[in-house]
Structure formats: C-alpha cells, structure tokens
Amino acid sequence: MSAAEYVLVTGGAGYIGTHAVVELVQAGHNVVVVDNLVNASMESIGRVEEITGKKIPSHQIDLLDKEAVKKIFQQYKISVVMHFAGLKAVGESVQLPLLYYHTNVGGTVNLLEVMKEFKVKNIIFSSSATVYGAPQYLPVDEKHPTGSCTNAYGKTKFFIEEIIRDVCTADKEWNAVLLRYFNPVGAHKSGRIGENPQGVPNNLMPFVAQVAVGRRECLTVFGSDYDTPDGTGVRDYIHIVDLAQGHVAAMKKLKENCGCVAYNLGTGVGYSVLDMVKAFQKATGKEIPYKLAPRREGDIATVYADPKTAEKELGWKTTRSLEEMCEDLWRWQSNNPNGYAPAPSSS
C-alpha cells in the first residue's frame, strides 16, 4: 500500500477491532478507526497506540449517520474497509430485534452506499458462525447451509452477508471476504487490551474471568443436559490474536480479485463449558464456583469449525493453545479488574 492509503476499521475500538488494528499496523498498514463507542471506549485506542508505537487516527462516528461516514471517506484515501461495527449480544437481540436490524443491517447499508460513492470496492466483513444455525453436521464447513439462524443477531450477520454477496454479483469490481468467527477468547500478550463487556458479560470466558477477579460471585452454566460428554454446551474457542491475524491474511486475498468468498475462523476443536472452566482454573490457580441452570433459548448443543479452507486459501491457521487463551485472558483481567474503566475511588 502507498503511504496515503488507509484501511478503515469500523468498530475499531471494540474487542476484536482493537486486536485487528494492532495486527494491521504491525503488518505495515495505515489504519483509521471509526466507532460509536456504544460498547467501547477510546481508552482502548490509546493502548493500541502504546502497543504499536503508532498514532491511530480515530473518530467517534455512528454508521447510521451517513454524512459523518462520508466525511471520513473525504478525509482519508481508503482502499479497504474492515467492518466490525455492530451490536452483538445474542440474548439482547432476541428481546430487541428491531434495534439489531436497524443498527447492524441499516449501518452496513449506509457504509456500502458510501463505499460505492467513493469507489472503494474491497470489504472484509466480521461475520459469525451463527449464520449456520443449528449444525446439520460437524465439523461445520463453509458449504454448510446458512440462514436458519436461531436469533436476530445471527440473522443480521446472515442478511449482511447476502447484501454484500448481491453487491459483488452486481458489480464484478467488488471483492469481499466474509469471515465467520467461532468463539474469540483471550487477549493481547501485553495485557493492555482485551474484552471489556458492558454490564453482565454475555460470553462464557469474560464471565469466568470476572468471577476469578471477584467482580461476580459465581458462574451460571446454562444447560447441563445436552447430548455432549459432560452435558454442557460444546464450542470452538479461538484465541483473539489468531482471529485478528486471519483478517490480515484476508487482506492478501482481496488483492487476488476474489469476488465474494467466505471462510470459517476457528480451531476445529470443540470444548465444553466445564472443559473451559477447568482449563481456566488450571492456568490461573483460581477456583471458579459455578451453578447449573436450565438451557437458554436459542442455544445449541455443539458447534465447531472445519477451518481447512482458510488454511488452504488464506495460508492461515490457529497456533495458540487453550492454555494460552486462559493465561492471556487472566493477564488482561487481573491487570484491568474493571476493564478500561478506572478503579472506583475508595473515598
């Protein structure tokens, strides 16, 4: 890339966005971040600058504000958009579907329209394994049918994939890589950036970490009667840095004029909830008290990836172990018990 060209990272102050920005900068790309800060804070960008030693231009912008988005495209010469911005709590999406459709789908349509206007025709989209719905077979590969999603969050990811696919069909100059994530966990080795959920964490491992650091009393395990080895749900957990490096690999794919392609980013190994709790206890020496509760609506028993296509076509595969995921998560959480918020004063 020439010095003047930028990768626009939407949602770049969030958990996955910040780790992707670090990897992009370290791979030699110029990055500009936009984020509406609904689930993030600019403190995270300050820490990314600390890790990379580079100033990261960042703007508080909502993709629903189309004029503000246009200004970014006027100000910077953008060559690729890496699109992470969106609401992502499965449970909340079931309660507030209109908010999810308006924000995730509406924001993306705005973004794509502005990209079209400025002739920026390369996008990497942060999709999700939820587009597959309840798996018809395991491991789940990219040929698995999509669209029978079990919640509104998953449907927004599926609809956005379809919209991007239609844009690429209509104009052959467009290139899109749809990255379907499994379950990102862990944090950057520095312990300076990591997952910082607002309110009660929706995902297992941030909750486990908050129990370990004393912010929560006890983990609730939803569902202990699934058809799995220990009765608890089985998922494919991927280290956040491996995931972020998958996005840098996708940048190279765009250069091949790839059209619209989709890849699973996962390890290909499934671990149960209790496997994860045990691994975390072992890596940290912290006891995690837990209680069993009924299943949650929209949850499925087992899902894990077949990541072979990404390895073959992107030259990417995961290298970090479950132990490393737990150690890195604990380094982040123990160094930042309140996430990016300052510690409450004791006066």
WOHURA-V227441 format. One line per field, one symbol per residue. ss: DSSP state (2 for helix, 1 for strand, 0 for the rest). phi: phi as a letter, one per 20 degrees, with the letter a starting at -180 (. if undefined). burial: b if it has 24 or more other C-alpha atoms within 12 Angstrom, else e. A space follows every 10 residues. Layout:
BEGIN
ss = ???
phi = ???
burial = ???
END
This chain:
BEGIN
ss = 0000111111 0000222222 2222220000 1111100000 0022222222 2200001111 0000022222 2222201111 1110000002 2222202222 2222222222 2222222000 0111111122 2200000001 0000000000 0222222222 2222222222 0000111111 1011100000 0000000000 0002222222 2200000011 1100000000 0001101112 2222222222 2222000001 1111100000 1122222222 2222000001 1110000000 0100100222 2222000000 0222222222 2222200000 0000000
phi = .fgeeceede mfeegfgfff fgffffenee ccdcbemfcb bfgffgffff femcfdfbce bdffeffffg fffffceedb ddddfrebeg gffffcffff fffffffffg gfffgfgele dccddfebff femffebcfe dfeggdoefe bfggffffff gfffffffff cfffccdede eedfbnafgf mecafcfemf fedgfffgff ffenecfaee eenccfecgd ndfdceecfg fgffffffff gffgfelemd cccedbencd cegfgfffff fffdmdfdfb cecfgefnec fbbbedefff ffedmcbfce efgfgfffff fffffcgdme fffffef
burial = eeeeebbbbb bbbbbbbbbb bbbbbeeebb bbbbbbbbbb bbbbbbbbbe bbeeebbbbb bbbbeeeebb ebbeebbbbb bbbbbbbbbb bebbeebeeb bebbbbbbbb bbbbbbebeb bbbbbbbbbb bbbbbeebbb bbebebbebb bbbbbbbbbb bbbbbebbee eeebbbbbbb bbbbbbbbbb bbbbbbbbee bbbbbbbbbb bbbeeeeebb bbbbeeeeee bbbbbbbbbb bbbbbbbbbb bbbbbeebbb bbbbbbbbbb bbbbbbbbbb bebbeeebbe eeeeebebbb bbbbbbbebb eeebebbbeb ebbbbbbbbb bbbbbbbbbb eeeeeee
END
